[in-house]
Amino acid sequence: MTQDIRQLLLAAFDVEHREHVAAIRGALGSATPDWNDVFRRAHSLKGASRAVDLPAVEAVAHRLETLFEKVRTGAALDREAANAVHLALDRIESYVAGLQDGVGPDMPADALSALGQVLGRQGEAAPAEPVAASRDTPPPSAAPTSEPAPKPAAEPADPGAALLRVPVEAVEAMARASHDLTSTLASRTSAADSLARLARLARGLRANAEALAAGADSDGTALRAFAAEIGAFAREASDLSRRHAVASSAIDGAAAQVRAAAERLALVPAETVLGPLARSLRETAREQGREVDLDLRGLDLPVERGTLQALKDPLLHALRNALSHGWQSPEQRRAAGKPEALGLGLEVAVRGARLSVTVFDDGPGPDLARIEATARARGLLAPEAVADPETLLRLVFEPGFSTAEAVDTLSGRGYGLSVAADAARQLLGSVRLEPRTPFGTALIFSLPLSAARRSLLLVEAGKRTYALPGNAVERLLRLKRAEMPVAMGRPILRLGTGDVATSHPVTDLAAILGEATDSDDLEALHAVVLRAEGGRFAITVDRLHDVRALLVLPAPAFGADPGLIAGTAVLPGDIPVLVLDPEGLAARAAVAPPSGTMGQAQRSTTRDPAPRAAARATILVVDDSITTRTLEKGILEAAGYRVVVCVDGQDALDRLRAEVEPVDLVLADVEMPRLDGFGLLQALRADPRFARLPTILMTSRGDAADVARGLDLGADAYLTKQKFDQRQLLDTIGQFL
């Protein structure tokens, strides 16, 4: 077969073999497996591997087929046989994953040997391996015919590219949504016709107005025509306004349908990303000589690939921790009434509007006494403090926290659960550790269903707009300042009534962020009650805006407090909004200074957070990162500057040379496509028009050689993003403007 055709077949086989392997694994974990279907899967896997000339996979699949033929006719599949099947499936997956240009490493012989021992033990010699076609002999599916095979019209698929199998229903929904959007946009032609009629009426009005002004309307004809045309103009304008509102609403609805359909296409079965974790864990258990029963649930659930990728490493850490901390000797397990093999599980499920991902085991459960001793030894608990189980189980997420007696290849360094907590925070979710009934431990991630577009509450604090994750907002309140009790300098909010009432200190969001309060309501406070792992807490904001579903981008690489900022959302008009982390807010609120009455007196003694622009100077921001670009734009506009943006050095140079607007200062990144910051600076200094234009380079390249090069080329200042400080940026700009 030609190389191009074989690459296409291998790409298809990669998808198909994963489906067969997942189905066989699912049957092994099912209480009522369909062995006829399992046998057909093994048979299809053997045929498919022969078609793409993978004799190593074909040999293992042949023995699986023989084993399942016996099982479907009455033979028992005991633990040894099930372990041999898992080993064989692991070897097939590893072999296919390691293929390069259709050639893979030698497959270990342990899978064939294990299956052979099982088949031999059942009273029959292992079957002879099928005769595999050589690479010089085309397989049956690619046998030559009298007509030469046509070459594919398109370039062959990149073997390294990710392939998705999309349900027909999703494609049809996308097609319908696109058709609706196209039809809706086509209706704009009627609006164009109305605008043309308005233009004609306007010309008539102008002619009659000129006639009236010239006094040439002795019989009142021009006046009557003028009045009639005014009426027609008003009716046409009203009709156009109505139809424009209807069309805008329809376009918004159609666009939302297209966006939703496109986002559904981005969903993949959880098994696509998380499936290999099971293979890795079984391999680790075999290396450790430990027997495990792995229970995988819900891996057919469609989930955003970005969410799964962010969870992959933390889940592998969690599974290895469970294998280490949940392990008991067979004697201990028998004494506790458990099966000899350690039970480990991974479950993916949707509960309400949240994605729940759980790693669980049936080991001894959390050792609270050892956790408490470790916490006191590390100074996380005061010697006299009494800690409840929930508090202790939250401490295990601290970096470096470990109850292991020694460091081994599985655990002991104390960073597995810390990695899990960081991943949950980046996804604007939470994670908790809890004991299972009757025994064991569960690590539970609770996450938004969408890793990209999220519901956000927009609030204002210190003249800036921020976003709070909608799933963390419990309630919004308007409180009268005079009626709120005060304890230790903080207003206190009481929630509930009677015996179930709880009291919560109220902290000003502006104080947490180090900003000056800017509320114009001296009688009331706007409060937001938020949920975090530590419970509920309340913050006050200067103003409440609205709730929007926005695309959340990663937090900026500089200028953002990683303990408080979970991401960046961009409002219409390229306005950046920082998404605040509820866990970080809860931690800062606990140590924030008392904010008194949160009134005007405090604002008058708080320093202005940044110098303002004396005049409305124009700054050109040049950066290829939309997150950095919009963040800088927001900072500068808040300081009173007018800002224009360009996506790289060439774009900026073209705009400056075209003299679209006068520019007073350039703020540019260094690493950009087409023309980098050094090249832009060199071009500006070589042009007499821009030789004296103040130019600041701000980049992550902080090496002394890079700084020297930038200054030698004529940069007026060189700032590094690693040491970014908003005030320093504004002070530096102020020196040149």
Disulfide bonds with the S-S distance in Angstrom:
none
